[in-house]
Amino acid sequence: MKIAAPAKINLALHVTGQRPDGYHLIESLVVFADAADQIRIEPAGTDTLTFSGRFGALLSDDPGENLVLKSRDALRTATSRPCSPVAIHLEKNLPLSSGIGGGSADAAATLKGLNKHWNLGLSLAELSTLGAKLGAD
């Protein structure tokens, strides 16, 4: 399964406050670009995460830092259903820390893709709530 994680462009952005964990509360108007990272999810014997793409070499596979792994692990924790091992491949085409939501888009695409792969049936609202805990915008 392959899922696009498109870049976002903020047309308007207003900071409305700050959460207790330090993240800012925002209201924004966005459009999505054609440029995107790509997430590929496949069944596997053990969990793996690999990278390719123009910016792939800059990424960490540390579960405490990588939003794809944080998303996978958060989704497993959020459900009581069995979640088989997966091989996740991230083709990183969007630049890191560029303000276009690349990491957040990767997290969202991972949540959506794994929800489908594992047939969990979580709603977009439930996935959004889970994503917000990861700091995804």
N, C-alpha and C positions, 0 to 999 in steps of 0.2 A: 504494500500500500504506500502511495506517495501523496504527501500533503504539502501544498504551497504555504509558505509563511511570508506574506507580502509586507513590504515596507509601508509605513504610514507617513503621511505628510500632514502636519498640524496646520490647519487654516486659521484656527483661533485657539488660544490656550490661556486659561485663567487658573491660577493657584487659589484654592478656596480655603485651605487649612492644612493641618499636618496631623497625621495619625500618630498614636503613641509609639509606634515602632520607627518613627522618623521619616517614613514615606510621606510625600505630599498628596493632599486631596486636590484633584484637578477637575475642571470641566473643559472639554476640548471638542472641537469640530475637526474631524479628520477625513481624508480620502486615502484610498489605498493605491499604491503604484503597481505597475506591472513587474518591477524588480522584486525578487523574492528569494529567500532561502528555501531549500527543499528538505523535507523530513521524509525519510523512508523507514518503514517499520515492517519487520519480517519475524516470523517465528524463529526461535533459536533454542539451543540446548542450555545456554547460559546468557545472562544479560551482557550486552556489549554496546558501546557507543563508539562510532568511528566518524571521522571528519574528512571532507574534501572541500573544494571550492577555493576561490581567491583568498579568503580570510580564514580557512579551516585550520591552518597551522598555528594561528594565534589563540585558539581555544583551549580550555582546560577540561580534562575529563574528571576533575575532582567533583564528587557528588555534592559537596558543600558550596561549590561555586557555579556549576553549570545548570542553567535553568531547564534544559531538556531532562537531565537526570533528576532534578528537584521535582519536576512535573510528573515524571514516571513514578517516583517514590511517593509523592503526595497522593496520586490517584490510587496506588496500591493501598495506602494507609486508609483512604477514605471509603473503601469498599470492603465488604466481608466476603466478596466473591473471589474465587481463585484467579490469579493473574499469572499466566505462564511467562517464562523468560522470553525476552525480545531482543533482537538486534536492531538498534536504531542507528541510522546513518544521517548525518547532518551535512548537507552541501551548503556551506556558508558563503553566500554571494554578497551579503550586505555587510558594510563595514561596522566594526565594533564601536560602541560608545559614540555613535554618530547622531543620536536623537531621532532616529527613524523607526524605533521600536523593534529592531531586529531580534534581540533576545526575548522580548515579550511575545513577539509573533512566533518565535520558535517554541516557546512554552505553550502558547495557546494551540498551535498546530499539534504538538505532542499530546496535549490533553484530549483534543478532539480525535486524533488518530488512534490513540490507545483506548479511548472509550469505545470506539467502533471495533477495533481489533479484538478487544477482550469482551465485546458484546455486553457492556455494563449497563447501557440504557440511561446514563445520566443526562439530564436536560442541559441546555446551554446555560441556564441560570445556575445550576449546580456547578458546572464546569467553571463559570465566571467567578463564583464565590471561592472555589478552590484556587483559581488563578490569582485572585486578589490577595490571597494569603502568601503567595510567592513574590508579591511586589510587582506583578505584571501590569503594564498599563494597557 
